[in-house]
Amino acid sequence: MRKLKNLFENNKRWAERTCKDDPEFFKILSMQQNPEYLWIGCSDSRVPANEIVDLMPGELFVHRNVANVVVHTDHNCLSVMQYAVEVLKVKHIMVVGHYGCGGVQAVLKDAKFGLIDNWLRHVGDVKEKYTSKINALAEKDRLNSLIELNVIEQVRNVCRTNIVQEAWQRGQELTIHGWVYGLANGHLHDLESVVTCADEVDVNYKSAGLKVFERYVVE
């Protein structure tokens, strides 16, 4: 506990500072949770969801895992999605990757780290799907392209869950987005893979994927 004392001190100062700025903050926060957004992002400590979009606690529902992967057998992620969509009634789900992602880089370089290799196999599937196109790019662009393609694939996975499909079937307002965060400048990049209904999934998925390669070939 002695080693973590600084964290408790930081917490106390933060709570005091927050109360000073807004005496009702914690009272209101404890009484409700009403976010409009679900953020599915990477576990990387350099990517703090709330701060990136400048939202307060209670305004953003968050799920994070290594390399921002959405797998149909991951009950943790699916439970978060179901609660967000069916209980909180979020209007937007954002799958957010980030440039410089260590998980995606490990896949690109065929690095081995043990147990996590099994999880990253999902990113490996994305790599294998686009191997010839990725290898045709300049070496400096391969990591960023795979990071973007991984986000686009995960957006499609979100859209194909029964959670999202059923929400659209009952007419619930729900839009899925694919973004990438830049560690070097703090800016979010929209991959233009916005999906608002079941009919748009495959069309927007293919269009967003093509734009990745067009962008890097042109640049």
C-alpha positions in Angstrom: 0.0 0.0 0.0 2.9 2.4 0.7 3.9 2.3 -3.0 0.3 3.3 -4.0 -0.1 6.1 -1.4 0.5 8.7 -4.1 -2.5 7.5 -6.0 -4.8 8.0 -3.0 -3.3 11.4 -2.5 -3.9 12.2 -6.1 -7.5 11.0 -5.8 -8.1 13.2 -2.7 -6.8 16.3 -4.5 -8.9 15.5 -7.6 -12.1 15.0 -5.6 -11.5 18.2 -3.6 -10.7 20.2 -6.8 -13.8 18.8 -8.5 -16.0 19.7 -5.6 -14.6 23.2 -5.5 -15.4 23.7 -9.2 -18.8 22.1 -8.9 -20.2 21.4 -5.4 -23.1 19.3 -6.9 -20.9 17.2 -9.2 -20.7 13.9 -7.3 -24.2 14.2 -6.0 -25.6 14.4 -9.5 -23.1 11.8 -10.9 -24.2 9.3 -8.3 -27.8 9.6 -9.2 -27.7 8.9 -12.9 -25.8 7.5 -15.8 -27.1 8.7 -19.2 -24.4 8.5 -21.8 -25.2 8.7 -25.5 -22.0 7.0 -26.6 -20.2 3.7 -26.2 -16.5 3.7 -26.9 -14.8 0.4 -27.8 -11.1 1.2 -27.7 -7.7 -0.2 -27.0 -6.4 -0.8 -23.4 -3.3 1.3 -24.2 -2.7 3.6 -21.2 -2.0 6.5 -23.7 -5.5 6.5 -25.0 -7.8 7.9 -22.2 -11.3 7.8 -23.8 -13.1 10.6 -21.8 -10.2 13.0 -22.1 -9.8 12.5 -25.9 -13.3 13.6 -26.6 -13.5 16.0 -23.6 -16.5 14.4 -21.9 -17.2 14.2 -18.2 -17.7 11.0 -16.2 -21.2 9.7 -17.0 -21.2 10.9 -20.5 -19.2 8.1 -22.2 -19.7 4.3 -21.6 -16.4 2.5 -22.2 -15.1 -0.9 -23.1 -11.4 -1.5 -23.7 -9.3 -4.4 -24.7 -5.9 -5.0 -26.5 -6.2 -3.8 -30.1 -9.9 -2.8 -29.8 -11.2 -6.2 -31.0 -14.8 -7.1 -31.2 -15.3 -10.9 -31.2 -18.7 -12.7 -31.3 -17.6 -15.1 -28.6 -16.3 -12.4 -26.2 -19.1 -12.2 -23.6 -17.4 -9.4 -21.8 -17.6 -7.1 -24.8 -21.0 -8.3 -25.8 -22.4 -7.7 -22.3 -21.1 -4.1 -22.4 -22.7 -3.6 -25.8 -26.0 -5.1 -24.7 -26.2 -3.0 -21.6 -25.2 0.1 -23.6 -27.7 -0.4 -26.4 -30.7 -2.0 -24.5 -30.5 -0.3 -21.1 -28.6 3.0 -21.6 -30.0 3.5 -25.1 -26.8 4.9 -26.5 -27.1 6.4 -29.9 -23.5 6.0 -31.1 -20.9 3.2 -30.8 -17.4 4.2 -31.7 -14.7 1.6 -32.4 -11.5 3.5 -31.8 -8.0 2.3 -32.7 -4.8 4.3 -32.4 -1.7 4.8 -34.4 1.3 3.1 -32.9 -0.8 0.2 -31.5 1.6 -2.3 -30.0 -0.9 -5.2 -30.5 -1.3 -4.5 -34.2 2.4 -4.0 -34.6 3.1 -7.4 -32.9 0.8 -9.0 -35.5 2.5 -7.2 -38.4 5.9 -8.2 -37.3 4.9 -11.8 -36.3 6.2 -11.2 -32.8 5.3 -13.7 -30.1 4.4 -12.8 -26.5 2.6 -15.9 -25.2 -1.0 -16.0 -24.1 -1.9 -12.7 -25.7 -1.0 -14.2 -29.1 -4.3 -16.1 -29.0 -6.2 -12.8 -28.6 -4.2 -11.1 -31.3 -5.0 -14.0 -33.7 -8.2 -12.0 -34.5 -6.0 -9.1 -35.8 -3.9 -11.7 -37.6 -7.1 -12.7 -39.5 -7.4 -9.2 -40.7 -3.7 -9.1 -41.7 -4.1 -12.4 -43.7 -7.2 -11.1 -45.4 -5.3 -8.1 -46.8 -1.7 -9.4 -46.9 -1.0 -8.8 -50.6 -2.4 -5.3 -50.5 -0.6 -4.4 -47.3 2.7 -5.7 -48.6 2.3 -3.6 -51.8 2.4 -0.5 -49.7 5.6 1.3 -48.6 6.9 -0.2 -45.4 6.3 3.0 -43.5 2.6 2.8 -44.2 1.9 -0.9 -43.5 1.3 -0.5 -39.7 -1.1 2.4 -40.0 -3.0 0.7 -42.8 -3.4 -2.5 -40.7 -4.5 -0.4 -37.7 -7.2 1.3 -39.9 -8.3 -2.0 -41.5 -8.6 -3.6 -38.1 -10.9 -0.8 -36.9 -13.0 -1.2 -40.1 -13.3 -5.0 -39.6 -14.3 -4.5 -35.9 -17.0 -2.0 -37.0 -18.4 -4.7 -39.2 -18.3 -7.2 -36.3 -20.2 -4.7 -34.1 -22.8 -4.3 -36.8 -23.3 -8.0 -37.3 -24.0 -8.8 -33.6 -27.6 -9.7 -32.8 -27.5 -6.8 -30.3 -27.1 -4.2 -33.0 -29.1 -6.0 -35.6 -32.1 -6.3 -33.3 -31.8 -2.6 -32.3 -32.1 -1.6 -35.9 -35.0 -4.0 -36.5 -37.0 -2.4 -33.7 -36.2 1.1 -35.2 -33.8 2.2 -32.4 -31.6 5.1 -33.4 -28.0 3.7 -33.4 -25.0 4.6 -35.5 -21.7 2.8 -35.6 -18.4 4.6 -36.3 -14.8 3.7 -36.9 -12.1 6.1 -35.7 -8.3 6.1 -35.1 -6.6 8.3 -32.5 -3.2 9.9 -33.3 -0.8 9.7 -30.4 1.5 12.2 -32.0 -1.0 15.0 -32.3 -4.0 14.0 -30.2 -6.4 14.2 -33.1 -9.1 11.7 -34.0 -9.3 10.5 -37.6 -12.7 9.4 -39.0 -12.4 6.3 -41.3 -15.7 7.1 -42.9 -17.2 3.8 -42.0 -20.4 5.2 -40.5 -23.3 2.7 -40.4 -26.8 3.6 -39.4 -28.8 0.5 -40.5 -28.3 -3.1 -41.6 -28.5 -2.3 -45.3 -25.4 -0.1 -45.1 -23.1 -2.6 -43.4 -21.4 -4.3 -46.4 -21.5 -1.3 -48.7 -19.8 1.0 -46.2 -17.4 -1.7 -45.1 -16.1 -2.2 -48.6 -16.0 1.5 -49.3 -14.0 2.3 -46.1 -11.6 -0.6 -46.8 -10.9 0.7 -50.3 -10.3 4.2 -49.0 -7.5 2.9 -46.8 -5.4 1.7 -49.7 -6.3 4.7 -51.9 -5.1 7.0 -49.2 -1.7 5.4 -48.7 -1.1 4.7 -52.4 -1.8 8.4 -53.2 0.3 9.6 -50.3 
